[in-house]
Amino acid sequence: MASPSEVVLLTGADGFTGKHLAPRLRAEGKRVFGLTRTAPGVDEVQAELSDGDAVATAVAKVAPDIVIHLAGITTAMHPDVPEIYSVNAVGTANLLAALAAGAKAPQQVIIASSATVYAPPSGDAPIAEDHPRQPAHHYGASKLATEEIARLYANKLPIIVTRPFNYTGAGQTGDFIVRKIVRHFQEGAREIRLGELQLDRDFSDVEDVVEAYVRLTRVSTDYTVVNLCSGIPVHLADIVPTLVEITGQPMTVIRDERFVRGGEPRVIRGSTERLHSLIGAFPRRPFRTTLEKMVRG
């Protein structure tokens, strides 16, 4: 178990992933402080990421040993393009600048990027970290910018950049595809409108992503970038039938061209090779188990 003296600054502690990660870190014996935009509660500090002075004050107050930076705009559908860059890129720059200038250097900084930085794959092979980067939207471009900002601090801070692929689980909100489908079952709907489903995508359970983050806090390494993925593709067309089996509730799928994006790769899955070399392999939750937990709420 980690020493109770280890202090973690967790941005995005009140988000989907953070709400799962914070208690796990505390169970490891770490003292976790969440960075919040609103009035701080117990074990929280307040700062707007786009406010460099406020971020510096929060960092100085916490004096973290470990920093896990999850906060940011998390969807490509976000309507305010300048805000995407202000929060994701400028916010990361402010945080890293404060950490580099602080009186106490953290022993580890983990920055969440995204697999959306990658160019589309040309085949079915898993995407490794050296795959070309070519984001298709502003969200992906903002995450690529955060990576470049992090690289500039690589000689000052011990940084691990993660590139999460799709993940889901209990407590997820928003209109992400799995959450959308599950919500229809929870609400007793009898039909759902979806786009192209003859696609395979890499999905992880949020608890498996949390396990990876916890294990990464124990890793000592030079600047590195690592995928967070299962390496196991899920066929999107199988999700509704699986939920029908789980719930016993019929559901008619209606193809809606509004949700179809042309030119999508048939298969997108990540390579787990580097991740496993850093933290070891661990048992993954079956995707059906994830769906069962989500349906139960």
N, C-alpha and C positions, 0 to 999 in steps of 0.2 A: 504494500500500500504506500502511496506517495506520502511524503511528509506534510503534516497539516500547515507547515509554513509556506507551502507553495501557493502563490496567489495568482489567480487567473482573471484576466480581463476579457469578458466575452461580449462582443458586440452582437446585436441581434438576439440577445438572450430571451426576448419575449416573442420571437418569431417561431415558425414551425419547427425548425431544427433546434434552435436554442432551447425551447421548452423541453425537449427530450435530452439535450446534451448537458444542461446545467446540473440536473440531479445526478446524472452519471458521474460527472466530474467531482461533485461533492461526495459521492459514495467512494470515490478514490482517495478521499482525504484532502482534497484541494479546497481552498477558499475562493469562491467564485463571485466576482462582481460583474453585474450586467451594466452595459452602457445603454441608457435610455434617452429618448427624445423628450419624454414627459417628466413630471415631478418624480424624483427618485424615491424609491422605497428602501426597505432593508437590503443591504448588500447591492445597492445600485448607485451609479453616478450618472449625472445628466450632462449631455452634450449633443449638439447637432453636428453630425459628421462634417458638414460643409463649413462649420465655424472652427477654424484652426485654433484660435485662442481657447475656446471652450474645450476642445479635444485635448489640448496640451494641459489644461488645468485638471481634467479628469484623469489623464495618464499620471500626472504628478501625484495626485491624491491616492491612487490605487497602488502605484509602484509595482506593476505586475512582474511576476517571474515568467509567466506564459501569457500570450495573447492569441485569442482565436477570433478572427474577424469574419463574421457571418453577415453582418448588417448590410443592407443595400436594397435596391430595386431588384426584384427577383423574377420578373416576367417580361418577355419581349412585347407583350401587349400594353405595357404602360404607356399612357397617352402623352405624357409630358417628356419630350425628348431631352431638353436641357437638364431636367431634373435627373434623368438617368445618369448623365455624365457627372452632374454635380455631386450626387450621392455616391455613386460607385467609384468613379475615378478620383475626383477631388477629395472625397471623403477618405479614401484609402491613402492618398498623398498626405493629407493632414495627420492621419493616424501614424503613419510611418515616420513622418518628420518629427512628431512629438516623441515617439519612442527613441529615435536616433539622438535627439537632443536632450533626453532626460538624464537625470543624475544616476539612475540605475538602469542598466541595459538588461532587457529581458533575455532569458536563456533560450526562448523559442517564440517565433511568431508564425502563426498559421493563417494564410490568407485564402479565402474561398473565391475561386474564379468560377469557370463553368466550361462544360464540354461544348457549349455553343461557340467557342472560339475556333473550333476545328472547321476545316473545309469539308464539304461532303465527301464521304468515301466513294471510291470507284467500284468497289466490290463488297464482298461479305466479310472480309478479314477484320479482326478487331482493331480498333483505333488505338495506337500507342501514342505516347507523349511526344514523339518526334514527327507525328503526322502534321502536314501543313496546316497552318492557321489561316482561316478566311471566314470570319463571321458574316452572317447573312442579314443581320439587323443591328439596330443601335444597342440593344442589350448585350449582344455578343461582343460588339465593338467596345463597349464600355468595360467589359470584363477583360478583353485583351489589353486595354489601356491600364487596368489595374495590375496586370502581370508585368507590363513594361515598367510601371512605377516601382513595383516590388523589386524587379531586377536591378534598378538603380540603387537600391538600398542593400543589395546583397553583400557588399563589403563592410557594412556597418551593423547589420542585424542578421541573426540566423533564421532564414525564412524558408518555409515550405508553402508552396502554392498548390492548392487542390483544384482539380477540375471535375466536379461532380457531374455525372450523367443523370438521367431521370431517377428520381426517387419519390416515394409516396408513403402513406401510412396514416395511422390514427391521428386525428387532430389537424390534418391538412385542410386548408381553406382555399378559396379561389376557384377558378374554372379550369384547373389542370385536368387532363382528360380522365385519369382514373378517378379522381375526386368527383368529377362531373357525373360519371357513370354511376358510382356508388351512391351519390346523392339522389339520383333518380330512383334507385331501388329503395332508399330510405324513405323517400316521400310518397311511395306507392304509385309512381307513374307506370304507365303501361306501354309507353313508346319513348324513344329517345332519338334525337337528330345528331348524327355524327358525320365526320368527313371520311377520308380514305382509311380503311382498317386493314387492308392487306399489306401491312407493314410490320416489321419486327424492330422492337426498341429495347434497349438495356434499361431495366428497372431494378432498383434496390428498395428494400424496406428502410424507412428512416432510422430504425433501430440498428441496422447494419451500418449505415452511414455514421451514426453516433459511435458505434464500436470502433470504426476506423479512426475517427477523430481522437477518441480516448487513447488508442494505441499510438497514434502519431505524436501525442504529447510526450511519449516516452522515448521518442527517436531523437538521436543527435546526428545531425547531418549538415553538410554545406547546403547552400541554396539548391533547391530541387523542386521540380514540378511533378505531380502525381495524380493520376486518374482516381476518382472514387466511383467505382462501378461494380456490377456483379459479373460482367462478362457473359451473362446469360440472357439472350434475347427473348422477349415476350411478344407473341403474336397478338396484335391489337384486336383482331377479330375474335379471339378466344375469351376476351375479358367478360363480355356480356353473357355468353353461355355459361361461363364458370359461375358468375353471380346468380344466374337463374338456378343452377344446381345448388348453390349455397342457401339461397333464400326460398326456393320453391315458387318464386314469383315470375310470371311470364313478362317478357319485355320484347317489343318489336323495335328493330333498328331501322331508321329511315336515313338513307344517305342524303346529306344536305351539301350541295355544291358550295355553299358559302364557307364551309369549313375545310374544303379541299385546297391544299396548296400544291401547285404544280411542281413537278421535278423533284419531289422528295425521294431520297434514297430508300430503297426497299428495306435495307438492314442497317441499323446503327447500333453498334455495341462496342464497349471499351475493352482495352487490354488491362488485365489485373496483374500483369507480370511485375511491374515496378512496385505497385502497392504491396504485393505479397513479399517482395524482397525487403521492404522496409518494416512491415509489421507482422508478417506471417499470414498464412491462410487461416480462416476461421469459418465455422459453419454458417451458411446463409439461410435466412428464413425463406421457405418456399413462397412463391408469389400468391398461391391460393391462401396461405395462412395470413398474408398481409391483407388480402381482400376480406377474409373472414373478420379480422380485427376491425377493419374500417367500417364494415356493415354494422357491427355491434356498437359503433360510435367511439 
